[in-house]
Amino acid sequence: MSDIKGILKFLRQLKAHNQREWMQEHKALYQRQRGAFLEIVQNTIEILSKFEPSIQGLEAKDCIFRINRDIRFSNDKTLYKTHLGAYMAQGGRKSMLPGFYFHLEPGNKSILAAGLYRPGADLLRKVRQEIDYNGKDLVKIVEKTSWRKEFGPLEGERLSRSPKGYPMDHPLLPYLQLKSYMAVLRLKDKQVEDPAFTKHISRYFKRMHPLVQFLNTAIS
């Protein structure tokens, strides 16, 4: 099984030496740790595909984000990200559809997340319509005591008022105001460095899966 400790160690080193020359000198190390991350993601996809058919046949290489930062329009000219991330959804990392996100970053910043992040206007309209029609199904998922204890409330930017076409006294207004629908589990380094952690990733995602199902129903 892949060694997450080694991946986090490399990312710590990269944060301390975020320069092209250092990266070139340590290219082999980066490729080795990227390969370890690919292995984790591929194993996760294979398990997820058993209960989420939309990602069957997905390959890890199509889900992992580039480590190079896009600095063209940023004041921060740091060349490299100090994390590795993968979005597992139909279409891979560029998908705008509901899916699962794995973010590995030292400093207790690793996360597992599932749902829909900043969807376009058409998808967002469909989700809000589904909440208006069948919001009780969403409430059953995200307001269950076990869900709240593990993941907390759904995360995402929200409108200050009601979306167009919905009254301010709508009973599900807090959900209609959201612009993303994400379940997020934040993890400490000691959790992800546990040798058994990679076996638990898909289990966490399976518990998040009802949200993905609800969202897929909304947009289908």
PyMOL commands that set and color helices and strands:
alter all, ss='L'
color gray80, all
select helices_A, chain A and resi 4-16+20-25+27-48+53-55+60-62+92-94+121-142+145-151+173-176+189-192+197-219
alter helices_A, ss='H'
color red, helices_A
select strands_A, chain A and resi 84-88+99-104+110-116+181-187
alter strands_A, ss='S'
color yellow, strands_A
deselect
rebuild
show_as cartoon
